[in-house]
């Protein structure tokens, strides 16, 4: 349930309410809005504590949360969550943030070259996988720590923030040391131990929707992270599995509007993994921006034919530059900017 506190409630009184919530065996999650402070009371049968707080002079109203996901829902927080990423980058605001780079980190010199090109075109965050989850055990699995060091070098050279994936609870501390955003891939969306582990860090997390996951399941996975203490979660639509086989996955454009309706968390779209086809990245990117996406995750490679991972869905730098200009016009038409 949600406790809405009266305007002007002092810190001492807030602490008293939080202390009582914990004393009753529940967890308290505070959200500070423009005019009100609300506290989410989370736990099994939290509704039995209602009578206690109805008598509190600082509690203005009590609202039950009807959704199975609590902290993720608009019921808990009406205002959009805006997540600051290194410097002036903010995901969830008026600016549509573009994250770009190779699918996998391969060579230091190559990575820095790509990073410079995507930055020049307007990207503000560099993506690159140091640890790669692959369908085949014989495919390139990533460079591991060496790949993280190459990302660090590219960041030092360009000033771009870094997004990279973590696959194992044992690697979270290592990845968090290098990354500005930790990515949880589609295959790990319901790796609950991993979700709880990244929830312990004060580091933004990009959570990709599983290939067969419903939106409710995506929200519940995000709930694991938020309930563990990390409030900076970015959702990512990267296509779901349907009967259609012309593309790798089917892009759920409706998910963008539904996420914005049901949750306060920002949502970005990954057109590269969603379609698996270079020719479809531009139209899907434009559709995503027009539908209200807060960002895009686009794969770019200078020599996609030689890429060790997903070259067929990677744009050449010149095509990425062209797309960025086109996206600027789409964003402007819907009251945003790139």
N, C-alpha and C positions, 0 to 999 in steps of 0.2 A: 504494500500500500504506500501511498504518498502522503507525507505530512507537509502542508504548505504553511510556512511560518508567517506571522504578522510582520508588516513592514517595520523596520527599525529594531528588530530583535537583536539584542546584544550578543557578542561572542560567548559570554559566560552562560547565557541562557541556552544558546545553541549547543554548547558543550554538555550542558545538563541533560538536554533531550537525547543527544547521541549516547551519553553514558547510560541512560535508562534503557535505550534500545538494546545496547550490548548486554546489559544486565539481564534482560529478558531472553537472551540467547539468539538475537537476530543481528544482522549486519546493517550498518547505516551508510548510505551513499549520498553525499551532499552535492546538490547542483545549485549554483548561484546564477540566477537570472538577472535581468535588468532591474526589476522591481521587487522580486520575491526570492527567498531562499526556500528550496524544497528539499526534503530528506526522504530518500527511498528506504523503506523498511523491508528488507529482503530476508526470507527464510520460510521454513515450513510452517504453515498455519499462522502467518504473521497477522492475520486479521483478528486473532484473539487479543492482540494488544490494543485494539481500537479504543476500547472504553477507557483505558489508562490515559491515552493521549487526547481524547476528547475533552478531558477535564483540565488539560494544560492551558494556561492563559496565553501562551505564546503561539499555540497552534491555531491557525485561522480556519483550516479545513482539512479533512481527511478524504482521500480518494482511493478506492481500490484499483489495482492495475489488472485489467481483464486479460491482457496478453500473456502467453507463457514466457516471453522474453520481457524483462522488466526494465533494466537499465538502458537497453537499446531503444526502447519505445518512445514515441512522441508523448505518451502519457506521462512519462517520467521527466522529459525535458522537451518543452515546446520549441525552444530556439535551436537553430542549426548549430551543430558543433563545428567549429573552425579550428583546424589543427595546424599550428606553426611548425614549419620545417626549416631548420638552419637558416638564419638570416631573415629575409623578407618574404620567403615563400610561405603561403598559407593555403591549405587545401580545405575547400568548403565555402570559400568566399565568392566574390564576384568574378575573380580571375579563374579561368579554366587552366589548370596546371597540366603541363605535358611532361611526361617521364619517358625518356627514350634512351636507346642503347642496344648493344647486342644481347641475344638470348643468353649466351654464355661468355664468360671472361676467358679469352684464349691466350693472347700475348699482350704484354705491357704496352709496347709501342703502338700496336693496333688499337687497343682500348683507348689510349690517350688521344689518338687521331680521331676516332669516332666521337669521343667526348667533346672535342673541340668543334667538330662539325655540327653536332646536335645543339650545342650551346649557341653557336653562331646563328642557327636557324630559329632559336627561341625556346628550346627546352630548358627547364630549370632544375631537373633532377635526372641523374644518370642511373640507368638500370643495367644490371649485369649479374649473371648467376655464377657464384663461386662453387656452390654445391648444386648439382643438377639432378632432380628426380626424373628418371627416364623409364619408359615402358620396357625397353630391352636392357638386360644387365650388361650387354656388350657395347652399348652406346656410350659416348663420352659422358663421364659423370661429374666433370668440373675439376678445377685445380685446387679446391679447398682453401687452406690458409694463404697459399701463394696468390690465389685469385683475389682474396680480400686485400692483400698488400698491393696488388695492381690497381684495385679500385681506390685505395687510399692515395696512391700516386696520381691517379687521374683527377681525384678531388683536389689535391694540392695544386695541380697544374691548371685546372679550369675554374675551381670554386663551386662546382656543381655539388649538390647534395647527393647522397648515395642510397639507392634502394637495392637490397639483395636478399635472397631467400635463405631461410634456415629450415632444416629438415629433421633435426634431431635435438632432443632436450639437452644432450651433452654439448652441443655447439652453440647454444643460445648466448652464453656469456661472451664467447669469441666473436660471434657475428655482431652482437650489440656494441662491441668495442669499435668496430669499423663502420657500421651502417648508421645512416640517419633515419632510415625507415627499414624495419624488419618485415620481410614478406613471408606470409604463410601461403603456400601454394595450394592449388585445388585438391591435390591428392591428400593433403594434410588438413583439410578444413575441419575434419572431425577427429583429428589426433588430439584428444582432450588433454592429455598430459603436456603436450607441446603448447597448446593454447594457454593452459594455466601457467606454464613456465614463462612465456613471453609477457603474460599479464603481470608478472612481478617486476618488470623493468619499466622505467619511465622513458620509454622510447616508442614513437609512433609505429603502429603495426598495420600493414596492408593485408587484409584477409580476402583471399580469392574464393569465389563460390565454387563448390564442388561440381563436377560435370553432371551429376544426377541429383543435385541438392535442390530442395525447395527454398523459397525465400525464408520461410520460418526456420528451416534448419540452418541457413546462413546466419540469421539473427541469433539463434541459440548458441552457435559457435562464437559469435562476437560477445555474447553474454558471458561466456567463460572468461574471456580476456578482461572485460570490464569489471566483473565481480571479483577478479583477482587483484584489482587495484589500478590497472592501466586504462585510462579513459580515452586514450588517443587511438581510435580504431578507424581505419578507412576501408570501406567495403569495395569489392571489385567484381564486376560482372565480366566473365570471360567465356561465356557461351556454355550451353548445356547440351547434353546428349539427347537427340530425338531420332525419329525414323529417317530424317533427311541425311543423305550421305554425300551430297555435292560439296559440302564444306566440312571442315573438321568437327565443328560444333554449330549449334544454332544460337545466334545472338538474341538474347531476351531484352529487347529495347524497352518493353513494358516494365521491366524490373527497375529501371531508373526512376520512373514516376512513382512506382509503388514504394520503393525505398524512401523517397523523399516524403511520401504521405505517411508512412508507418514509423519511420525512424528519424532521429536527429543526426545520425552519422552521415558523413559525406560518402558519395559513391563515384567511382571512376570505372572506365570501361577499357578492356584489353582487346582491341580488334584483331591483333596479330594472332593470339592463341584462339580467339573465338572463331575465326574463319580458316586459319591455316593457309590463306592465299594472299599473296602480295597485292593482287589486283583489287581485292575487296577492302583493304585497310582504309583507303581514302573515303569511300562512300559510307562505311560503317562509322568511321570517326566523325564525319559530318553529322550523321544521324544521331549519334550519341550526344554531341554538343547541342544540337537542336532540341533534343529531348530533355536536356537539363543536367547532363553529367558534369561532375566537378573536376574531372580530369581524364586523361588518356594515358595508356601505357603502350608505347609503340616500339617495335623492334627495328633497329637500324644497323646495317652492316655495310662496310665499304666493299667487301667482296663476298656477297651472300652465297655464291656458288662454291666457295671454299669454307664456309662457316661449319663449325663442328656441331652446331645444334640449330635446327629450324631456319635454315637459310632461305627456304621457299616462302617464308612469311615475313622476311625482313626487307624493309625499304632501303634503296640506295640513298645516300645523303642528299643528292640533288632532288629526288622525289619527295623526301621528307621536308626539305626546304619549301618546295612547291605546295605541299599539303598544309604546312603551317600558315602560309599566306592565305590559302583558301579557308582554313579554319577560322582565321581572324575575321573574315567577312560573315561567316555563319554565327560566330559568337556575338558579333556586334548586332546582328539581326534579332537576337534573343536577349539583348541587354547585358551582355557580358563581354569579356575580352580574353585574349590569349596572352 
